[in-house]
Amino acid sequence: MVDITHKSSTLRKAIAEATVNVSSENTIRLIEQRQIPKGDIFEFARASALLAIKKTGDMIPDCHPLPVEYAAIRYSIMGLQIRIEVEVHTIYKTGVEVEAMHGASVAALVIYDMLKPVDKQVEIGAIRLLEKRGGKSNESFPWAGQLRAAVVVCSDTVAAGHKQDVSGKLLFELLEKQGLRDIAYAVVADEPAAIRERVEHYQQAGIDLLVFTGGTGLSDRDVTPDTVAPYITRDIPGIMETARQYGQQRVKTAMLSRGISGFADRMLILTLPGSPNGVRESIAALFPQLLHVFQVRENTGH
């Protein structure tokens, strides 16, 4: 099975369709008058579709078991065609497209089985996905390449040349994967004066997104959040709360990060942990949804 441990649970929806074609108007009349010998085809198919939706992970080897939080089966008749529509919702890490299609296909099979005694030419038509929502695949920010960003590594050992930077370079690469193209890069020691200089420099340069990595822990030299805080003109606490919650589900010490976030006038500042895993998890938790803040900024003028 595909690894989805890095994903966040979000609201995901899917609608699938299946069709069953009959050969005569008499079959349609029997269906509408509830005179099919095996019973009400719609009620039987509905119950079977609900079971199929819930059992998708058991039947399709690479599908993850997931919580089904809403399911609806709808029918319509157009001429000699019965149209089955199945809608499924979940709040989880992966989508429900296969669940919806599995439900629609089983409903079609049940209807086929119940109609074959009265219509020897009944057949199942197309089974297809009509709509899916949720997850990162629905997020599109083609204008992200126009943003100007900067990565600042806060580390005494890296600044002194005693250790190679890993987290900052990883952060640079991860931001590029989010569509950012104009990204500055700098390394500073864990010194308030050096951190302040970078904030003020990038403010004057018109940077849109400034991301620090390192200095968010509990040692005496971890001063990044404390130094950055006076520059924040509009706090956005939910950003780092989300990053900490995401990290806490994977590493129990994530709660100890003191990272902060917010706008310094028109520049968004994030202060991320200094470890590669902390950087990777923070970006996975925050992007691409975080890019919405720049749309809000432009719309409000803040």
C-alpha positions in Angstrom: 0.0 0.0 0.0 1.1 3.5 -0.7 2.5 5.4 2.3 0.1 8.1 3.4 1.5 8.8 6.8 2.8 12.2 5.6 -0.6 13.4 4.5 -3.1 15.4 6.6 -6.8 14.5 7.1 -9.0 16.8 5.1 -12.6 16.7 3.9 -12.8 14.6 0.7 -15.8 13.9 -1.5 -16.4 11.9 -4.6 -19.4 11.2 -6.8 -19.5 8.2 -9.2 -22.0 6.9 -11.7 -23.0 3.6 -13.1 -25.7 2.8 -15.7 -27.9 -0.2 -16.3 -29.6 -0.5 -19.7 -32.8 -2.5 -20.2 -34.4 -3.7 -23.5 -38.0 -2.7 -23.2 -40.5 -0.2 -21.7 -42.2 -3.1 -20.0 -39.1 -3.6 -17.8 -39.2 0.0 -16.8 -42.9 -0.2 -16.0 -42.3 -3.2 -13.8 -39.5 -1.3 -12.0 -41.6 1.8 -11.5 -44.6 -0.2 -10.3 -42.4 -2.2 -7.9 -43.4 -5.5 -9.6 -40.0 -7.1 -10.1 -40.3 -10.6 -8.7 -37.1 -10.4 -6.6 -38.3 -7.2 -4.9 -37.6 -3.4 -5.0 -34.4 -3.2 -7.0 -33.6 0.3 -5.7 -33.8 -0.6 -2.0 -31.8 -3.8 -2.5 -29.2 -2.0 -4.5 -29.0 0.8 -2.0 -28.2 -1.5 0.9 -25.7 -3.4 -1.2 -24.0 -0.2 -2.3 -23.6 1.0 1.3 -22.0 -2.3 2.2 -19.7 -2.1 -0.8 -18.6 1.4 0.1 -17.6 0.4 3.6 -15.9 -2.8 2.4 -13.8 -1.2 -0.4 -10.6 -1.6 1.6 -11.2 -5.3 2.0 -11.9 -5.9 -1.7 -9.4 -3.6 -3.5 -5.9 -4.6 -2.3 -4.2 -1.2 -2.5 -7.1 0.9 -1.0 -6.7 2.1 2.6 -9.5 1.4 5.0 -11.0 4.8 5.9 -13.9 6.2 7.9 -17.0 6.7 5.7 -18.8 9.7 7.2 -21.5 10.2 4.6 -22.9 8.1 1.7 -25.9 8.6 -0.6 -27.2 6.5 -3.4 -29.5 8.3 -5.9 -31.4 6.9 -8.9 -32.9 8.3 -12.1 -34.6 6.7 -15.1 -34.1 8.1 -18.6 -35.7 6.2 -21.4 -34.4 2.6 -21.1 -31.5 3.5 -18.9 -31.2 3.4 -15.1 -28.7 5.9 -13.8 -27.1 5.2 -10.4 -25.2 8.0 -8.6 -23.2 7.3 -5.5 -21.7 10.1 -3.3 -19.2 9.5 -0.5 -17.6 11.9 2.0 -14.8 11.3 4.5 -12.4 13.3 6.6 -9.2 11.4 6.0 -5.7 11.4 4.4 -6.8 9.9 1.1 -9.8 10.2 -1.3 -12.9 8.2 -1.7 -13.1 7.9 -5.5 -12.8 4.2 -5.5 -15.3 3.8 -2.7 -17.9 5.7 -4.7 -17.1 3.7 -7.8 -17.2 0.4 -5.9 -20.6 1.3 -4.5 -21.9 2.3 -7.9 -20.6 -0.9 -9.5 -22.1 -3.2 -6.9 -25.5 -1.4 -7.1 -25.4 -2.0 -10.8 -24.7 -5.7 -10.3 -27.6 -6.0 -7.9 -29.9 -4.3 -10.3 -28.7 -6.6 -13.1 -29.2 -9.7 -11.0 -32.7 -8.6 -10.0 -33.8 -7.7 -13.5 -32.4 -10.7 -15.5 -35.5 -12.9 -14.8 -37.7 -10.4 -16.6 -35.2 -9.0 -19.1 -32.7 -11.3 -20.7 -31.0 -8.4 -22.5 -30.3 -6.2 -19.5 -26.7 -5.0 -19.4 -24.4 -2.8 -17.3 -23.1 0.3 -19.0 -20.3 2.7 -18.1 -19.0 3.1 -14.5 -17.2 6.4 -14.0 -16.1 9.1 -11.6 -18.1 12.3 -12.0 -16.4 14.5 -9.4 -13.8 14.5 -6.6 -13.0 17.2 -4.1 -10.5 17.6 -1.3 -6.8 16.9 -0.9 -3.9 18.8 -2.4 -4.7 17.8 -6.0 -7.5 20.3 -5.9 -5.3 23.2 -4.8 -3.8 25.3 -7.6 -1.7 28.3 -7.1 -0.2 29.1 -10.6 0.9 32.5 -9.4 3.1 31.1 -6.6 6.1 31.6 -9.0 5.6 35.3 -8.7 6.2 35.4 -4.9 9.6 36.3 -3.6 10.8 34.1 -0.7 13.8 33.8 1.5 15.2 30.9 3.6 17.3 31.7 6.7 19.2 29.0 8.6 19.8 29.9 12.2 22.7 27.8 13.5 25.9 28.5 15.3 27.6 25.4 14.0 26.6 26.0 10.3 27.4 29.7 10.5 30.9 28.8 11.9 31.5 26.2 9.1 31.7 23.3 11.5 28.6 21.5 10.0 27.0 21.4 6.6 23.5 22.8 6.3 20.9 20.2 5.6 17.6 21.7 6.8 17.9 25.0 4.9 18.7 23.3 1.6 15.9 20.9 2.1 13.5 23.8 2.9 14.7 25.5 -0.3 13.9 22.4 -2.3 10.5 21.9 -0.7 9.5 25.5 -1.4 10.5 25.1 -5.0 8.2 22.1 -5.2 5.4 24.3 -4.1 5.9 26.5 -7.2 8.2 29.2 -5.7 11.0 30.2 -7.9 12.6 33.4 -6.5 14.1 32.2 -3.2 17.0 33.8 -1.4 19.2 31.9 1.0 21.2 32.9 4.1 22.9 31.4 7.1 23.2 33.3 10.4 24.4 32.4 13.9 21.9 32.1 16.8 22.3 35.8 17.6 19.5 38.3 17.9 21.4 41.0 16.1 22.0 38.7 13.1 18.3 37.6 13.0 17.1 41.1 13.2 19.3 42.2 10.4 17.9 39.5 8.1 14.3 40.4 9.0 14.9 44.1 8.3 16.9 43.4 5.1 14.2 41.2 3.6 11.5 43.6 4.6 13.2 46.4 2.7 13.8 44.0 -0.2 10.1 43.4 -0.6 10.2 39.7 0.2 6.8 38.0 0.4 7.7 34.9 2.5 10.5 34.7 5.0 11.1 31.3 6.5 13.6 30.7 9.3 14.7 27.2 10.2 16.4 26.6 13.6 16.4 28.3 17.0 12.8 27.4 18.0 13.7 25.0 20.8 14.3 25.4 24.5 18.1 26.0 24.8 19.5 29.4 25.8 20.7 29.8 22.2 17.3 29.2 20.7 16.2 32.8 20.2 14.6 32.9 16.8 10.9 33.3 17.9 11.8 35.8 20.6 13.8 37.9 18.2 11.2 37.8 15.4 8.1 38.4 17.6 8.5 42.2 17.9 8.4 42.5 14.1 5.0 40.6 13.8 2.3 43.2 13.1 -0.5 40.6 12.5 -0.1 37.3 14.3 -1.4 34.1 12.7 -1.2 31.5 15.5 -3.1 28.8 13.6 -0.2 28.3 11.2 2.3 27.0 13.7 -0.5 25.3 15.8 -1.2 23.2 12.7 2.5 22.4 12.2 2.9 21.4 15.8 -0.3 19.2 15.7 0.9 17.5 12.6 4.3 16.9 14.1 2.9 15.7 17.4 1.1 12.9 15.6 4.5 11.6 14.4 7.1 12.7 17.0 6.0 13.3 20.7 8.5 16.1 21.2 7.0 18.3 18.5 5.0 20.1 21.2 8.3 21.6 22.4 8.8 23.7 19.3 8.2 27.4 20.0 7.8 28.5 16.4 5.6 31.5 15.6 4.2 33.0 12.5 2.5 36.1 11.2 2.8 39.1 8.9 5.5 41.7 9.5 3.6 44.4 7.5 3.3 42.7 4.1 5.9 39.9 4.6 4.8 36.6 6.1 7.3 35.1 8.5 7.5 31.4 9.6 9.9 30.1 12.2 10.3 26.3 11.7 12.4 23.8 13.6 16.0 23.2 12.7 15.9 19.5 12.0 15.3 18.1 8.5 12.3 16.1 9.8 10.9 19.1 11.4 11.2 21.1 8.2 9.7 18.3 6.1 6.8 17.8 8.4 6.1 21.5 8.7 6.0 22.1 5.0 3.8 19.0 4.5 1.4 20.3 7.1 1.2 23.9 5.9 1.5 23.8 2.1 -0.1 24.5 -0.3 -3.0 25.8 1.8 -0.8 28.4 3.4 -0.5 30.2 0.1 -4.1 31.3 0.5 -2.8 34.1 2.8 -1.2 35.9 -0.1 -4.6 36.0 -1.9 -6.2 37.4 1.2 -3.4 39.9 1.5 -3.9 41.2 -2.0 -7.7 41.3 -1.7 -7.7 43.2 1.6 -4.6 45.3 1.0 -3.0 44.2 4.2 
